[in-house]
């Protein structure tokens, strides 16, 4: 699923339960920042291993849902 927020094109990578936040989170990446250097497998590995990777971010599911809804009307 791709969406735009704040002038940035994002791609959702994974949805999971975060025990620390006690809520559902969405892992997403900045498409332009990832470019052709990083593929989905590498970002998934960084996510699951807890490695810092600049184009990779995590937000609440509700926040991402609102961004997706807003981007449909632009």
Residue pairs with C-beta under 8 A, 6 or more apart in sequence:
1 11
1 12
1 68
2 9
2 10
2 11
2 12
2 31
3 9
3 10
3 12
3 64
3 67
3 68
3 71
4 10
4 67
4 71
4 74
5 67
5 70
5 71
8 30
8 32
9 30
9 31
9 32
10 28
10 29
10 30
10 31
10 67
11 28
11 29
11 31
12 26
12 27
12 28
12 64
13 27
13 28
13 29
13 40
13 43
13 44
13 47
13 56
14 26
14 27
14 44
14 47
15 24
15 25
15 26
15 27
15 61
16 24
16 25
16 27
17 23
17 24
17 25
18 24
18 25
18 58
21 60
23 60
23 61
24 60
24 61
25 58
25 59
25 60
25 61
26 58
26 59
26 60
26 61
26 64
27 43
27 47
27 56
27 57
27 58
28 56
28 57
28 58
28 59
28 64
29 38
29 43
29 55
29 56
29 57
30 54
30 55
30 57
31 55
33 54
33 55
34 43
34 55
38 53
38 55
42 53
43 53
43 55
43 56
45 51
46 52
46 53
46 56
47 53
47 56
47 58
